[in-house]
Amino acid sequence: MMASNKRALARLEREMVACLTEACATAQAEIVGFAWLTHQVDLDDFPASLRITWVFTDDTAKADALAGAAKARILALTSQALAEAGVQLDHVGWHVRYDSEEACWRDHGGDWNRRLR
């Protein structure tokens, strides 16, 4: 990949972070039990490698959100954030994952770096 392309992708990732941060703040105000979100991406395989993980406080909050209208809201917030950053995906849901702090503690001792690998 050429250096100018790497710079453009790095700029795009910074824009995605800013827009996803806004989506996170909105979701924290609207969705019971939602805690935070993060993303992973391999810029050499963008956008296919993009993964956005929405994290809830516990498994019950996650299950309640995914069983109700919150799931559609999460997908809408994700789509809106990515669109604002200039990223268009055919199927946003393929890039979204859901998790909980409770599950991370149970399965990985709270080590999010290991869990998200």
N, C-alpha and C positions, 0 to 999 in steps of 0.2 A: 504494500500500500504506500502511496506517495505521501510525503510529509504534509503537504497541504490538505490531503484528505484526512490524515490523522488529526490535524489541528481542527478541521471542520467537525469531525466526529467528537472530539473532546469538547468543543464549544456546544455541540448539540447535547452532549451528556450533561453539561452544566445547566443548560436550559431545561432539560428534563427534570433535573434535581429541583430547580426552582419551582417548576410547575407542579411536580409531585408533592413538594413541601406544602404548597397551597391546598392541594387536594387532601393531604393528611390533616391539616388544621380544620378544614371543613368537616371531614369525617369524624374527627374527635368531638366536634360540637354536635353532630347529628346522630351518630351511631353508638348505641349503648355497648360498652365493653371494648370498643376499638381503641387500641393503644398507639400504634405507630406503623409506618411502612418503610420498606427499603427496596432497593433494586440491585440486580446484578446484570452485567452485560459484558460480553466479549466484543469489543469494538471491531475486531476483525471479522466477526460474524453477526453484524448488526443488520437488521433488527431481529433476526431469527433467535439469537441468544438472549434477548431481553426477557428478564423475569422480574416481576414486581410482586413482592410478598407483603400482604396485609396482615398485621399481627394484632391479635386480640389478647385481652388480659388472661382469659382462661378458655378451656375447651367449651364450656357451656355458652359463654358469650359468642364464641365463634359459631357454634351450632345454631344458636338462636338467630344470629345475623344471616347466616347462609340459608336458613329455612324461611326467612321473611323477605321483606322488600329491600333490606339493606344490601343484599347481594347485587341487585340491579343498580342500586345507588353507587356501590363501589365500582362496578364496571363503567357506569356513566362518568363518575369522577375520574377514573383512570383514562378513559377515552378523551375526555375534555382536556386533562392535563397534557396528555401526549400530543393532542392536536394543537394546543397552544404552543408546544415546543417544536411543532413542525413535523411530528412523527405520525404517519398514518399506517394503521395496521388493519388488515382484513378481519381478523378475529382476536380482539383484545383479550377475551377470556382465555385464550391459549397461553397468554403471557402472564396471567395473574395466578398467584398461589395464595392460600390462606393458612395461617398458622396461629399458634398461641404461645404466650410466655410460659404458661403451665406445661405445655408439651415440650418446649425446649428444656425447661428445668428437669422434667421427668426423663427425657431421652438423651440429652446432651449436657446435663449439669449446668445449664444456662449459657453454654458456649455457642453463641449465635454464628460466629465465623465457621465453626465446624458444621453446625446444622445447615447452614445455607450453601455449603459446598456441593 
